[in-house]
Amino acid sequence: MKMHVLDLGRLHLDSNIIVGGAVSATRSAPAQTTQWIEIPVSGYCIDHPDGRILFDLGCHPKAMGPGGRWQEHLQEICPYSGGEECDLPNRLEQLGLGPNDIRYAVISHLHNDHAGCVEFFRKTQLIVHEDEFSAAFRAYGLRQKESPYVLKDMAEWAKQDLTWRLVERDEGDIELAEGVEILNLGVGHAWGMLALHLRLKELGSVILASDAIYSRANYEPATRLPGFYIDGKGYKRAVDRIRQIATRHHGQVWFGHDAEQFAAVRKSTEGYYE
């Protein structure tokens, strides 16, 4: 089994979205301003004897700009940047692959920066939490423009004969293939979160947490809530589960948008992890 780390561009946003209250005014600094920061967007391609697996599908290549896929408020709150090389189809092409070469795509949740390229994977089993699927298409049906779900993306999904596999709320964790386990985390950051637990020869146990844990600052030394979440208790419950699994397996936790951590890992353009 090999894991390729895919650099899928950057988001720019207020630091308080990553850690709630990261920057706040005080008596001695009443004019304290927030920080506009840059965070990575990532995906992971796993070469497995039972078939290739993708974890998270990044942003749509045409997300930004007038007439772009993203609603105006998303383009304002968390604008995306990345050259063409960062588009998921192009990252796969750099590996000699195309969407039809992917057997499974595990989507941690369906927000704008994690499910943007769903429509390209027409021969892939798309795995997502059932509550997340319901929430996304409710937002689509009600035309909720201030939702984190991209309405234009979902309009394309609805036109296509895609293969969805919905993880049920009480289903438990799922062994997708040897050494690859889907963690069913439930409600927290989103209505239904999935993470991926890998056992690699080189790294040992690795948990790809996605937005269940944005960054190390949300995880250590104690859990800190982000500025955006659906259920605070559910968020903390997911962090506790990930922490317990990592402790039990002496594993690493790879966070969803940690710039420092992501800068230190080996990208697909540099090699892979076994």
N, C-alpha and C positions, 0 to 999 in steps of 0.2 A: 504494500500500500504506500502511495506517495501523496503528499499534500502540497498543492501549489497555492501560494498566497497571492491573491489578485488585488492589485492597486486599482481601485475604480474611481479615483478622483477625490475631491474635497468638498466639504460643506463649510460655510461661513455663518457664524451665528453668535448670539449672546451667550457668554459663559454661564449665566444663570440657568440656561436650559439644561446644561450638562449636570451641574450641581446647584440645586436650589439654594439661593442666598449666597452664592460663591462670592459675589461682590455686593456690599451694602454700605449705606452711609452710616456714619457714627457721629457722636458728639464732636470728636476732634477732627473728623473729616466729613462734614455734612454735605459737601459737594462731590462726594465719591461717585464716579461714573462707572458704568458697566464696561466689560471688556468684550470686544468683538474678536472672536478666535476662529481658528481654522482647525477642522478635525477630518480624519480620513474616512473614506467610504471603502469598504472591503468586501471581498467575496473569497470563497475557498473552493478549489476544484480538487477532488480526491479521486485519484486513480486507484480503483479497487478491482480485484479479480472478478467480482460479481457484477461489475458495471460502474461507470463513473458517476460520481455524486457531486452536485454543487450545493454549497450552503450560501444562501442569499444572492440576490440578483441585481443589486445596485440600482442606479438611476437610468431612466430612459435616455438614449443619446440626444433626443430632442426635448429635454426637460425644460430648458430655459429659453428666455427671449419672447418677443411678441408672438403670440400664436403658439407658444411652447406648450408642452404637455401639462406642466404644473400650473395649478391655480395661482393667481396673482399673489395671494397671501403667502404661499409657500416660497415663491421666488423672492419675496421680501424678507421673510423670517429666516430662511436658511438657504440662500442661493448656492447653487452647485457650480463647481468649475472642474474642468478636466479636459485634457486634449483628447483627440480621437482615439489615441492609444489606450485611454482609460475606459472606453466603452466596453462593456462585457463581451459582446460578440468579437471585438478586436482582441481582447485579452485571450480569449479562447483560440482565436486564429493564430496568435503568437505561439501557442502550444501545439499547433497543428490540428486543432479540434474545431468542430462546429456544434451548434445547438443539438443536432440530431445524434451526436455522440454521447449525450448525457442521459443516463438511465433515470436518475432521481434528482430532483431539485428540492431541497428542504428549505423552506422560506420561514425565517424566524418569525416574521410578522409582515403585514402587507403595507407598511408605510412607504412613503414616496422614495426613500433611498435604499430600500431593501427588496422591492418587488417590481422595479421599473422595467425589467426586461422579460417579464413573464411571457409576453406574446410571441417571443422568438422560439420558445421551447414547446413545439407542437407535438413532438413525439416523446416527451419526457413526462414521467409521473411527477406532478407538482404537489408537494406535501405541505400542508398548512393546518393550523389549529381551526377546528370547526367554529369556535366563537369568534375568531378573528375574521374568518371568511364571511360569517353572517354580518359582523359589524361593518366590514368594508362594503359589502353590497347593499346594506341598509343606507350607508352614506351615499352610495352611488344612486340608489333609487330615489332618495330624498334630495338629491343634488346639493349636498352639504359642502359648499365651496370652501369653508374654513376648516375642513377635515384634513388630517394628515394622509388620507387616501387620495390618490390621483384619479379624478373622475374620467379624464380622457384615456388614461391607461386602461381602466376597467371597461370602458366602452369597447375597446379593442378585444379584451378578454371575452366579453360577452358575445362577440361575433364569431369566435373561433371554437372549434371542437377540441378544447383542451382536456387533459386528463388530470382531474383533481383527486387527491386522496386526503380526506379530512380526518385529522386526529381528534378523536372524541374527548370531551372534557374530562371524563373519568377513566380514560384508557390506560393511563400509566406510561412508562417509558417504553420505547420500541427499539429492538435490535434490528437495525436496517440491514446490516451486513456484519460479518465478523470484524470486531474492532471498531464498529461505528454504531453509536447508540443515540437515538433522538430522545432528548429530555423534554418531557411535557410539563412545562412550568405554569401554564394557565395564565390567569389575569394578573396584570402588574403594570409594566410599562404600556402594554397594549392589551386588547381584550383576550388575546390568546397567544402566549409566547412559547416558542420552541428554541432549544439550544442543541448543540451537537457535542457529544463526548467521543473523542477519538483515542485509540491506543496505538501509538506509533513506536517503532523500534528506536528511532533516534531521540525522540522527545519524551517517550512514555505517555502518560495520561495528559490530554489537553482538552479543556472545555472551551468551545467557541460559544461565548455567552451572548453575542450580539447585544441588542439594547436591553436585555435583562440586566446588564451592568454596563453602562456607558464607558466608564473609565475607572482607573485604580482609585481615584478620589471618592468614588461612590462605594468602594469595597473595603478599603483599608484606611485607617485602623478599625473603623466601625462603619456600618452601613449608613450612607447619606442619600437621601432621596434626590432625584433629578428635579428640574423645574417643570417637567411634563411627565405625567403618568396617569393611568386610569384608576388604579387601586393601590393606595399606599401600603396597606397590609399585604396585598398580593405581591407587590414589588419586594418588600422585605422578606417574605416567605421564599421567593425565588432566589434571592441572594443567599439566604441561609442554606437552601438546598444545594446550590452550587458550591458554597463554602464547605459543606459537609462532604460532598462527593470529592472535591479537590483534596481535602484532608485525608479521606479514606484511601485514595489512590496515589497520594503524594504527587498530585498533579498540578499543572499550570492552568490559570484562567486567562484566556485572551479576551479582552474587553471589546465592546462594539466600536468605540470611537476614541480610543486613547492614542493621541498623537505620538507621545514618547514611546510607548510600547510598539506601535506599528512601525515607527522609524527603525526600530532595532531588529525586526524580523526579516527573514530572507524572502524577497519577493519572487514572483514567477519569472521575472526577467533575469534573476540571478541564480536560480536553481529551485530546489524543492526540499521538503522534509520527508524522510522515510520513517 
